[in-house]
Amino acid sequence: MIQHPIRPVYDTGSEILILGSFPSVKSREAGFFYGHPQNRYWKVLAAIFDEKVPQSVQEKREFLLRNHVAVWDVIQSCDIVGSSDSSIKNVVANNLSEILEAAPIRQIYVNGRKAEQLYHKYIQPQIGREAVCLPSTSPANAAWSLERLVEAWRVVRDSA
């Protein structure tokens, strides 16, 4: 069983919450969300908010808060092989009340189908809020070009 090692990013100005499934090996090593160099998350967010791609953990944290975006994952702990979402078993979900009580979250998004599936199973019944599924920024989602991802993810900026 692997515990989620990264604290959520949010503050009292966060209006958008983006949830992934569980941090990849690279993210766990980096100690921050979307740490795999091939994951397009930071490029997509930088494009939709018309900013430079943040590089350091500190820049990424400041970028998120400046744009009113909170980030966390659906899973608190699970069994997982490497970074493979399809291998996830024995899920314990995160408790989102920490974020939802502190921040005026207007919209929840999930990054990819696995996060959506887990959200519907574990989180939505607890909090009663829908989440909008966005196409995964993972390099495994090769069918989606960076340009297509940016277009699909523009709803995040429009709701912020």
Backbone as CSV, one residue per row, in Angstrom:
resi,resn,N_x,N_y,N_z,CA_x,CA_y,CA_z,C_x,C_y,C_z
1,MET,0.858,-1.185,0.000,0.000,0.000,0.000,0.897,1.239,0.000
2,ILE,0.683,2.116,-0.960,1.476,3.337,-1.073,0.617,4.521,-0.636
3,GLN,1.161,5.338,0.251,0.477,6.544,0.726,0.778,7.714,-0.216
4,HIS,-0.209,8.571,-0.416,-0.017,9.788,-1.208,0.954,10.696,-0.452
5,PRO,2.083,11.054,-1.076,3.099,11.815,-0.348,3.027,13.337,-0.506
6,ILE,2.057,13.833,-1.292,2.046,15.258,-1.638,0.817,15.933,-1.024
7,ARG,1.037,17.039,-0.353,-0.069,17.809,0.217,-0.842,18.517,-0.906
8,PRO,-2.140,18.725,-0.714,-2.896,19.465,-1.730,-2.419,20.910,-1.811
9,VAL,-2.632,21.509,-2.969,-2.332,22.929,-3.159,-3.661,23.662,-3.264
10,TYR,-3.866,24.624,-2.379,-5.067,25.451,-2.405,-4.882,26.597,-1.427
11,ASP,-5.721,27.607,-1.560,-5.813,28.659,-0.555,-7.242,29.200,-0.585
12,THR,-7.506,30.243,0.157,-8.881,30.760,0.260,-9.352,31.422,-1.037
13,GLY,-8.465,31.577,-2.008,-8.854,32.134,-3.299,-9.077,31.078,-4.377
14,SER,-8.885,29.804,-4.035,-9.031,28.732,-5.033,-10.496,28.545,-5.413
15,GLU,-10.772,28.606,-6.708,-12.142,28.455,-7.211,-12.321,27.215,-8.063
16,ILE,-11.224,26.679,-8.569,-11.233,25.504,-9.425,-10.446,24.414,-8.711
17,LEU,-10.966,23.202,-8.705,-10.237,22.065,-8.139,-10.015,21.049,-9.248
18,ILE,-8.746,20.701,-9.486,-8.401,19.689,-10.479,-7.843,18.477,-9.744
19,LEU,-8.477,17.337,-9.973,-8.079,16.101,-9.311,-7.513,15.103,-10.312
20,GLY,-6.351,14.563,-9.991,-5.817,13.436,-10.739,-6.209,12.161,-10.009
21,SER,-5.639,11.054,-10.436,-5.926,9.783,-9.773,-4.964,9.585,-8.602
22,PHE,-3.669,9.394,-8.901,-2.637,9.160,-7.896,-1.300,9.558,-8.518
23,PRO,-0.367,10.109,-7.748,0.888,10.586,-8.350,1.709,9.451,-8.978
24,SER,2.291,9.764,-10.119,3.184,8.820,-10.786,4.457,8.643,-9.956
25,VAL,5.257,7.659,-10.331,6.545,7.453,-9.673,7.373,8.732,-9.749
26,LYS,7.413,9.353,-10.930,8.202,10.578,-11.118,7.678,11.716,-10.240
27,SER,6.363,11.833,-10.122,5.780,12.869,-9.265,6.107,12.609,-7.806
28,ARG,6.037,11.351,-7.402,6.377,11.009,-6.015,7.853,11.326,-5.743
29,GLU,8.714,11.044,-6.716,10.143,11.364,-6.565,10.364,12.881,-6.498
30,ALA,9.637,13.625,-7.327,9.785,15.082,-7.375,9.109,15.753,-6.174
31,GLY,8.181,15.051,-5.546,7.470,15.621,-4.410,6.431,16.643,-4.803
32,PHE,5.964,16.566,-6.071,4.927,17.509,-6.511,4.156,16.915,-7.688
33,PHE,3.001,17.479,-7.917,2.074,16.982,-8.933,2.630,17.094,-10.347
34,TYR,2.334,16.092,-11.156,2.668,16.067,-12.581,4.162,16.311,-12.807
35,GLY,4.967,15.495,-12.137,6.415,15.640,-12.189,7.085,14.921,-13.340
36,HIS,6.347,14.084,-14.073,6.960,13.396,-15.213,7.206,14.414,-16.323
37,PRO,8.423,14.478,-16.858,8.720,15.497,-17.862,7.868,15.396,-19.129
38,GLN,7.322,14.219,-19.407,6.488,14.070,-20.607,5.011,14.379,-20.346
39,ASN,4.621,14.552,-19.084,3.227,14.902,-18.808,3.003,16.344,-19.258
40,ARG,1.895,16.569,-19.941,1.655,17.885,-20.555,0.845,18.830,-19.674
41,TYR,0.593,18.449,-18.442,-0.235,19.236,-17.525,0.217,20.697,-17.426
42,TRP,1.491,20.905,-17.134,1.970,22.272,-16.924,1.979,23.072,-18.213
43,LYS,2.278,22.417,-19.339,2.229,23.106,-20.632,0.801,23.526,-20.973
44,VAL,-0.151,22.638,-20.698,-1.560,22.933,-20.986,-2.043,24.092,-20.118
45,LEU,-1.798,24.022,-18.823,-2.258,25.106,-17.938,-1.591,26.431,-18.291
46,ALA,-0.286,26.399,-18.582,0.401,27.634,-18.958,-0.228,28.224,-20.224
47,ALA,-0.569,27.378,-21.189,-1.173,27.857,-22.437,-2.552,28.468,-22.193
48,ILE,-3.376,27.810,-21.377,-4.739,28.346,-21.197,-4.754,29.628,-20.366
49,PHE,-3.767,29.788,-19.481,-3.693,31.013,-18.681,-2.726,32.038,-19.275
50,ASP,-2.182,31.727,-20.464,-1.294,32.633,-21.191,-0.104,33.067,-20.335
51,GLU,0.572,32.065,-19.769,1.753,32.312,-18.941,2.888,31.393,-19.385
52,LYS,4.084,31.676,-18.879,5.213,30.790,-19.118,5.007,29.502,-18.324
53,VAL,5.574,28.409,-18.824,5.475,27.130,-18.131,6.308,27.199,-16.850
54,PRO,5.675,26.994,-15.694,6.440,27.031,-14.446,7.384,25.832,-14.373
55,GLN,8.556,26.032,-13.773,9.572,24.978,-13.732,9.747,24.373,-12.343
56,SER,10.023,25.191,-11.360,10.287,24.673,-10.014,8.971,24.386,-9.286
57,VAL,9.070,23.633,-8.217,7.886,23.362,-7.386,7.300,24.683,-6.891
58,GLN,8.153,25.584,-6.448,7.681,26.884,-5.955,6.960,27.660,-7.058
59,GLU,7.508,27.678,-8.270,6.858,28.369,-9.395,5.507,27.731,-9.713
60,LYS,5.454,26.407,-9.664,4.198,25.699,-9.956,3.140,26.021,-8.906
61,ARG,3.537,26.021,-7.638,2.608,26.339,-6.545,2.066,27.772,-6.707
62,GLU,2.977,28.717,-6.954,2.574,30.120,-7.135,1.676,30.283,-8.357
63,PHE,2.006,29.580,-9.439,1.195,29.612,-10.663,-0.241,29.175,-10.353
64,LEU,-0.386,28.041,-9.661,-1.718,27.515,-9.343,-2.514,28.508,-8.500
65,LEU,-1.922,28.997,-7.438,-2.638,29.902,-6.538,-2.982,31.225,-7.223
66,ARG,-2.063,31.747,-8.027,-2.309,32.991,-8.758,-3.508,32.853,-9.703
67,ASN,-3.692,31.651,-10.240,-4.785,31.415,-11.184,-6.001,30.761,-10.523
68,HIS,-6.042,30.755,-9.199,-7.195,30.274,-8.415,-7.488,28.789,-8.626
69,VAL,-6.424,28.012,-8.845,-6.554,26.577,-9.096,-6.024,25.789,-7.901
70,ALA,-6.847,24.881,-7.395,-6.436,23.932,-6.363,-6.154,22.599,-7.055
71,VAL,-5.173,21.851,-6.529,-4.810,20.564,-7.128,-4.638,19.522,-6.035
72,TRP,-5.198,18.345,-6.303,-4.982,17.190,-5.441,-5.328,15.958,-6.264
73,ASP,-5.433,14.820,-5.605,-5.771,13.575,-6.278,-6.931,12.907,-5.556
74,VAL,-7.609,12.027,-6.262,-8.734,11.299,-5.690,-8.261,10.329,-4.608
75,ILE,-7.101,9.706,-4.825,-6.655,8.611,-3.960,-5.683,9.079,-2.880
76,GLN,-5.935,8.640,-1.647,-5.021,8.876,-0.531,-3.977,7.768,-0.457
77,SER,-4.422,6.519,-0.660,-3.492,5.392,-0.672,-4.072,4.274,-1.531
78,CYS,-3.166,3.448,-2.065,-3.596,2.342,-2.914,-2.420,1.409,-3.165
79,ASP,-2.726,0.294,-3.771,-1.699,-0.568,-4.339,-1.619,-0.202,-5.813
80,ILE,-0.404,0.032,-6.300,-0.208,0.417,-7.698,1.131,-0.144,-8.161
81,VAL,1.169,-0.583,-9.406,2.407,-1.070,-10.018,2.991,0.087,-10.822
82,GLY,4.148,0.584,-10.378,4.777,1.708,-11.062,3.865,2.917,-11.062
83,SER,3.530,3.403,-12.266,2.642,4.556,-12.424,1.364,4.182,-13.163
84,SER,1.098,2.890,-13.278,-0.001,2.410,-14.105,-1.360,2.552,-13.428
85,ASP,-2.172,3.498,-13.924,-3.519,3.678,-13.387,-4.338,2.393,-13.463
86,SER,-4.110,1.607,-14.510,-4.903,0.388,-14.687,-4.587,-0.665,-13.622
87,SER,-3.467,-0.510,-12.918,-3.087,-1.475,-11.884,-3.600,-1.097,-10.494
88,ILE,-4.243,0.060,-10.364,-4.665,0.561,-9.050,-5.680,-0.385,-8.408
89,LYS,-5.397,-0.732,-7.134,-6.290,-1.592,-6.345,-6.290,-1.093,-4.906
90,ASN,-7.270,-1.569,-4.135,-7.347,-1.282,-2.693,-7.290,0.221,-2.403
91,VAL,-8.189,0.942,-3.025,-8.212,2.402,-2.949,-8.780,2.897,-1.620
92,VAL,-8.079,3.877,-1.052,-8.618,4.692,0.035,-8.634,6.110,-0.524
93,ALA,-9.818,6.719,-0.544,-9.969,8.035,-1.166,-9.534,9.155,-0.227
94,ASN,-9.096,10.260,-0.829,-8.810,11.466,-0.064,-10.120,12.079,0.426
95,ASN,-10.046,12.788,1.531,-11.183,13.521,2.057,-11.053,14.960,1.561
96,LEU,-11.953,15.360,0.672,-11.850,16.687,0.060,-12.368,17.803,0.952
97,SER,-12.925,17.471,2.109,-13.525,18.513,2.954,-12.503,19.569,3.364
98,GLU,-11.235,19.169,3.510,-10.177,20.127,3.854,-10.163,21.289,2.856
99,ILE,-10.260,20.969,1.584,-10.243,22.002,0.542,-11.605,22.680,0.438
100,LEU,-12.670,21.890,0.399,-14.007,22.439,0.160,-14.476,23.354,1.288
101,GLU,-13.985,23.131,2.504,-14.358,24.008,3.622,-13.528,25.285,3.646
102,ALA,-12.342,25.256,3.068,-11.437,26.413,3.120,-11.531,27.316,1.896
103,ALA,-11.966,26.770,0.779,-11.922,27.516,-0.485,-13.293,27.511,-1.165
104,PRO,-13.627,28.603,-1.846,-14.908,28.689,-2.560,-14.852,27.982,-3.921
105,ILE,-14.682,26.667,-3.909,-14.554,25.896,-5.147,-15.872,25.939,-5.920
106,ARG,-15.805,26.475,-7.139,-17.004,26.574,-7.977,-17.142,25.401,-8.933
107,GLN,-15.996,24.807,-9.320,-16.039,23.707,-10.280,-14.936,22.711,-9.966
108,ILE,-15.285,21.435,-10.082,-14.319,20.364,-9.905,-14.095,19.696,-11.258
109,TYR,-12.823,19.504,-11.604,-12.429,18.811,-12.827,-11.601,17.597,-12.443
110,VAL,-11.680,16.556,-13.262,-10.814,15.396,-13.092,-9.973,15.249,-14.353
111,ASN,-8.710,14.875,-14.148,-7.740,14.755,-15.234,-7.733,13.302,-15.717
112,GLY,-8.591,13.009,-16.679,-8.613,11.688,-17.297,-9.708,10.769,-16.785
113,ARG,-9.934,9.698,-17.546,-11.029,8.753,-17.270,-10.857,7.974,-15.976
114,LYS,-9.619,7.601,-15.637,-9.416,6.843,-14.399,-9.771,7.713,-13.194
115,ALA,-9.335,8.966,-13.219,-9.692,9.885,-12.129,-11.206,10.067,-12.070
116,GLU,-11.847,10.133,-13.234,-13.305,10.269,-13.270,-13.981,9.042,-12.646
117,GLN,-13.543,7.870,-13.043,-14.116,6.630,-12.523,-13.962,6.561,-10.997
118,LEU,-12.772,6.856,-10.515,-12.519,6.826,-9.072,-13.324,7.897,-8.337
119,TYR,-13.430,9.077,-8.927,-14.202,10.166,-8.328,-15.662,9.739,-8.154
120,HIS,-16.245,9.185,-9.231,-17.656,8.767,-9.171,-17.876,7.671,-8.137
121,LYS,-16.900,6.794,-7.978,-17.056,5.673,-7.049,-16.853,6.089,-5.594
122,TYR,-15.839,6.912,-5.332,-15.436,7.181,-3.948,-15.767,8.573,-3.412
123,ILE,-15.723,9.594,-4.257,-15.854,10.968,-3.760,-17.258,11.537,-3.951
124,GLN,-17.795,11.397,-5.146,-19.097,12.002,-5.427,-20.180,11.562,-4.446
125,PRO,-20.250,10.277,-4.068,-21.282,9.889,-3.095,-21.130,10.608,-1.746
126,GLN,-19.903,10.962,-1.376,-19.660,11.657,-0.104,-20.051,13.126,-0.163
127,ILE,-19.714,13.787,-1.275,-19.891,15.249,-1.318,-21.044,15.701,-2.205
128,GLY,-21.560,14.808,-3.036,-22.713,15.144,-3.862,-22.461,16.176,-4.938
129,ARG,-21.230,16.302,-5.391,-20.909,17.272,-6.448,-20.385,16.556,-7.672
130,GLU,-20.851,17.009,-8.833,-20.380,16.477,-10.106,-18.970,16.987,-10.380
131,ALA,-18.253,16.232,-11.182,-16.942,16.665,-11.671,-16.955,16.548,-13.185
132,VAL,-16.313,17.493,-13.842,-16.190,17.487,-15.293,-14.902,16.760,-15.649
133,CYS,-15.011,15.781,-16.538,-13.831,15.021,-16.948,-13.147,15.700,-18.135
134,LEU,-11.852,15.961,-17.960,-11.029,16.503,-19.031,-10.113,15.402,-19.551
135,PRO,-9.709,15.490,-20.821,-8.799,14.461,-21.348,-7.481,14.470,-20.598
136,SER,-6.963,13.299,-20.349,-5.736,13.149,-19.579,-4.553,13.833,-20.242
137,THR,-3.748,14.488,-19.416,-2.519,15.119,-19.902,-1.352,14.139,-19.894
138,SER,-1.593,12.910,-19.479,-0.550,11.887,-19.403,0.051,11.598,-20.779
139,PRO,1.345,11.271,-20.809,1.939,10.874,-22.089,1.307,9.591,-22.643
140,ALA,0.654,8.807,-21.783,-0.032,7.598,-22.246,-1.235,7.935,-23.131
141,ASN,-1.735,9.161,-23.033,-2.863,9.602,-23.854,-2.336,10.232,-25.145
142,ALA,-1.643,9.424,-25.928,-0.969,9.918,-27.134,-1.942,10.330,-28.239
143,ALA,-3.190,9.891,-28.156,-4.179,10.250,-29.178,-4.496,11.747,-29.155
144,TRP,-4.218,12.398,-28.030,-4.515,13.828,-27.896,-3.232,14.631,-28.045
145,SER,-3.188,15.494,-29.061,-2.043,16.384,-29.241,-2.104,17.483,-28.186
146,LEU,-0.997,18.170,-27.997,-0.965,19.291,-27.064,-2.024,20.328,-27.444
147,GLU,-2.160,20.596,-28.731,-3.123,21.598,-29.200,-4.556,21.197,-28.846
148,ARG,-4.898,19.920,-29.052,-6.246,19.441,-28.707,-6.488,19.521,-27.208
149,LEU,-5.469,19.163,-26.422,-5.600,19.247,-24.966,-5.850,20.685,-24.526
150,VAL,-5.077,21.613,-25.062,-5.248,23.026,-24.698,-6.666,23.470,-25.010
151,GLU,-7.172,23.096,-26.171,-8.534,23.484,-26.551,-9.562,22.913,-25.573
152,ALA,-9.430,21.647,-25.240,-10.381,21.002,-24.323,-10.286,21.572,-22.910
153,TRP,-9.079,21.922,-22.482,-8.866,22.395,-21.118,-9.190,23.883,-20.950
154,ARG,-9.509,24.608,-22.036,-9.832,26.030,-21.914,-11.003,26.288,-20.964
155,VAL,-11.864,25.286,-20.789,-13.010,25.452,-19.872,-12.532,25.773,-18.456
156,VAL,-11.333,25.308,-18.104,-10.796,25.604,-16.773,-10.600,27.107,-16.621
157,ARG,-9.947,27.726,-17.586,-9.736,29.171,-17.537,-11.062,29.910,-17.555
158,ASP,-11.981,29.452,-18.377,-13.267,30.129,-18.508,-14.096,30.044,-17.236
159,SER,-13.831,29.069,-16.393,-14.607,28.948,-15.159,-13.854,29.495,-13.951
160,ALA,-12.609,29.918,-14.156,-11.809,30.440,-13.035,-12.176,31.889,-12.733
